Amino acid sequence: MKETYFIEVAGVKRELPIIQISDNLSIASFVILGDTEIVCAAASEIVKKLPEVDILVTAEAKGIPLVFEISRLLKMKRYIVARKSIKPYMSSPIVDEVISITTQKKQLLCLDEQDAEYIKGKRVAIIDDVISTGGSIQALERLIESVGGIVAAKAAILAEGEAADREDIIFLEHLPLFEIK
Ligand SMILES: Nc1ncnc2[nH]cnc12
């Protein structure tokens, strides 16, 4: 039988499949894409915890519905998505790199020049679905600071593994990692 992990976030219960991602590690897979109920419930809880910021930034793809809903609740007219590849529409993209825990591969994080210009001098909240190793948040932070943004908050629905001990992030619930011995 497939192993699962039960979680309750902002009053919404989900049964997550436990997926092996390497020889010695499994994760409880938390996918908010398509899950309007959990995105909306979590976004309104995160909004209560956020300091005042001028713009929200996420990395594609799983954080996008969350950042949309948070920006809507905060009556912000836009948010910024760092893309995972350089797109043809991007002029002078600003690029950083990250190793993803789920894919175990090197990924790019790219900001369009116009988005970079918008971020300059602004207070930024980095938003993601899950903060795990922190690699992707760290790369986003570098990217934002390299274009003159001030990272005022880092927020996610879940903090996975040791991320739950961090005091510099805002999150709603803890998700364990499952070591395979
Ligand atoms: N447990 C998890 N589920 C989905 N995406 C993740 N990214 C990092 N940890 C994850």
The ligand as an ORCA input file, in Angstrom:
! r2SCAN-3c Opt
* xyz 0 1
  N       7.621     18.029      0.042
  C       7.593     18.751     -1.069
  N       6.550     18.693     -1.886
  C       6.541     19.414     -3.010
  N       7.514     20.211     -3.400
  C       8.586     20.301     -2.611
  N       9.706     21.026     -2.739
  C      10.465     20.766     -1.678
  N       9.871     19.895     -0.862
  C       8.687     19.577     -1.419
*
